[in-house]
Amino acid sequence: MCWRNAGVSRSGAACATPICARAACSSRRWRRSASIAGWPGCPGRTRPEARPEESCVFASLSEIIKYREAARLLTLRELQVRYSNSALGVVWSLFHPLVLTAFFTFAFTVLLRNDIPAYPVFFLAALLPWNFFSLSAVNATVSITGNSPLVNRVYFPREVLPLAAVSANAANFLIALLPLAGLMVILGVPFRASLAWFPVILSVHYVFTLGLGLVLAALNVYLRDVQQIVEALMLPLFFLTPVIYSLAGQGVSNDLQRLALIVNPMAGLVTLYRQIIYFGQNPDLSLLAVTALEALAALLIGLATFRRLSPHFVDEL
């Protein structure tokens, strides 16, 4: 058992305790598994405790809550690693969407001459949610395989790894809202009371993204091609999601619009964001309800899939 602050084992040996171990040292579950959870420098520990395959998804939620400090530390580590060797650091999370906004604004207002007023706000209100989703999906996919030493050496609920990947991108999403707010001021798009719905829509967005991330992370352990498939699918999905255009503006009938928004949850989410940010309207409550149900289903499926496959992660890594 490692002392939480001293960084040594009870025997006095040096203990290079991973970040999750430090966060969990005080938990009773950790004390029970400490004798078999291995990490460098602590003798007598060989492999982490495996959870039962039959455990229900609600046990996963309970464990995630129990290890929330580990999730917080891993999220901070994700952000630190991402910008540690970058001269601009977190500024890149602002710069990248602004470059895309400038490009598509030029393409759709100068070259193609669309009639959408304040197009940069129209575009960015959908691009930022899309970036949150796409980056989270890609990062969550490799969250287990990319942390194989940690997974092999110490017990903690593996769900916190894709959770940390999604949470880090959620933080970047919130930071990237600053240039959007600046463009709204510059282009005269008012801040309306409909923005009060933002936390609700963000919560639905987060739950859906986490559910998908859990599935992808678990599958990628067994089939490493999943990472390549996810990266390849992001570009066609981008154009199938109304980010650079609106379904109504393309002459799509109301019935087909509704079908597209239901089949593609991200289409529904970017539409909801655009309603409250760009149009200043309250969200379509029926669309919000359907999207929330899809997000909940994605989370339950993600937890169940992850719970089923995670006991054998150590054997595959």
C-alpha positions, -999 to 999 in steps of 0.1 A, spaced: 0 0 0 14 33 -10 14 63 13 -6 90 -5 17 119 1 51 103 9 55 84 -23 70 54 -6 57 19 2 52 8 38 85 -10 35 103 22 26 108 13 -11 104 40 -37 69 40 -52 61 56 -86 24 56 -80 4 66 -111 -20 94 -110 -51 72 -105 -34 54 -77 -28 86 -58 -64 97 -62 -77 63 -51 -53 54 -22 -79 63 4 -107 41 -9 -116 8 6 -118 -8 -28 -82 3 -35 -70 -12 -2 -85 -45 -11 -69 -46 -45 -35 -30 -35 -19 -64 -30 -23 -74 -66 -22 -40 -84 12 -35 -100 32 -4 -107 70 3 -109 89 4 -77 64 -13 -54 73 -50 -50 48 -77 -46 22 -64 -70 17 -80 -103 -16 -73 -120 -47 -53 -114 -79 -66 -100 -105 -76 -126 -141 -67 -122 -169 -92 -126 -184 -93 -161 -219 -95 -149 -218 -63 -130 -246 -39 -140 -241 -5 -156 -252 13 -125 -222 -2 -107 -201 16 -134 -217 49 -126 -211 43 -89 -175 36 -94 -170 66 -116 -185 88 -89 -162 71 -63 -131 78 -84 -141 113 -95 -108 127 -82 -89 103 -105 -111 114 -134 -104 151 -126 -66 145 -124 -66 125 -157 -86 153 -174 -60 179 -162 -33 156 -175 -50 153 -209 -50 191 -211 -14 195 -199 0 168 -223 -19 183 -253 -3 218 -248 29 210 -230 52 214 -260 32 241 -278 43 277 -279 7 290 -281 -7 264 -257 -45 267 -252 -46 295 -278 -47 268 -304 -82 258 -293 -93 294 -302 -71 297 -334 -82 265 -352 -120 272 -353 -113 308 -363 -92 298 -393 -120 274 -404 -146 301 -399 -126 326 -420 -122 300 -448 -159 289 -449 -171 325 -446 -150 335 -476 -162 304 -495 -199 308 -487 -203 346 -487 -178 357 -514 -176 327 -538 -211 311 -534 -230 342 -523 -254 327 -497 -280 349 -480 -273 339 -444 -266 371 -423 -237 370 -398 -225 338 -414 -194 335 -391 -217 332 -361 -241 309 -379 -211 286 -388 -192 288 -355 -223 280 -334 -223 246 -351 -186 241 -357 -176 243 -320 -201 216 -309 -190 194 -339 -153 198 -329 -161 188 -294 -178 156 -306 -153 146 -333 -122 152 -312 -138 135 -282 -146 104 -303 -111 102 -317 -94 107 -284 -117 84 -264 -111 56 -290 -74 55 -280 -79 63 -243 -74 27 -232 -48 15 -256 -28 47 -252 -27 42 -214 -19 5 -214 9 8 -187 -16 24 -163 -43 -1 -171 -19 -30 -166 -5 -19 -133 -32 -5 -111 -69 -10 -104 -93 18 -111 -125 19 -131 -113 20 -167 -143 42 -177 -125 72 -163 -100 72 -192 -126 79 -220 -144 101 -195 -112 122 -191 -108 124 -229 -143 137 -233 -140 161 -204 -108 176 -217 -124 183 -250 -155 197 -232 -131 222 -215 -117 232 -248 -152 236 -262 -160 261 -234 -128 280 -240 -135 282 -277 -169 299 -270 -149 331 -262 -142 340 -299 -178 331 -307 -190 356 -281 -167 382 -296 -180 376 -331 -216 380 -318 -207 414 -304 -189 425 -336 -216 413 -360 -245 425 -339 -260 391 -330 -278 398 -296 -273 377 -265 -309 365 -257 -325 347 -228 -325 315 -249 -288 311 -240 -301 298 -206 -307 265 -224 -270 261 -231 -262 240 -200 -291 217 -208 -280 211 -244 -244 208 -234 -253 181 -209 -272 161 -235 -242 166 -259 -217 154 -232 -238 123 -223 -241 113 -260 -204 118 -267 -194 99 -236 -216 69 -245 -202 67 -280 -166 72 -266 -171 42 -242 -181 19 -270 -152 30 -293 -126 28 -265 -137 -8 -256 -138 -20 -292 -104 -5 -300 -88 -27 -274 -98 -58 -294 -97 -44 -329 -71 -16 -334 -86 -8 -368 -114 10 -349 -92 41 -345 -86 43 -383 -123 37 -391 -134 65 -367 -109 90 -381 -120 81 -417 -157 86 -409 -153 120 -393 -151 139 -426 -182 124 -443 -201 128 -410 -191 165 -409 -207 171 -443 -238 150 -434 -242 172 -403 -256 207 -410 -226 227 -399 -218 247 -430 -254 248 -442 -289 245 -428 -313 218 -438 -341 243 -444 -318 264 -466 -312 234 -488 -349 230 -496 -353 199 -476 -389 191 -467 -400 193 -430 -405 155 -429 -370 148 -442 -355 174 -419 -371 157 -389 -359 123 -401 -323 136 -406 -323 152 -371 -334 119 -355 -311 96 -375 -281 117 -368 -280 129 -332 -252 154 -340 -275 170 -366 -301 175 -338 -275 189 -314 -260 215 -338 -295 225 -347 -303 230 -310 -272 250 -304 -278 272 -335 -314 278 -324 -304 293 -290 -272 310 -301 -277 323 -336 -315 326 -339 -321 336 -303 -350 311 -300 -359 286 -274 -350 251 -285 -374 228 -302 -385 209 -271 -396 178 -291 -362 177 -308 -345 182 -275 -365 154 -259 -357 129 -287 -320 139 -287 -319 135 -249 -334 100 -252 -308 91 -278 -280 104 -256 -293 84 -226 -295 52 -248 -260 58 -261 -247 62 -225 -264 30 -213 -252 10 -243 -217 25 -238 -216 15 -201 -229 -20 -208 -205 -26 -236 -175 -13 -217 -185 -32 -186 -188 -64 -206 -154 -61 -224 -132 -44 -197 -124 -75 -176 -102 -88 -205 -85 -55 -213 -53 -65 -195 -50 -97 -216 -54 -77 -249 -30 -48 -241 
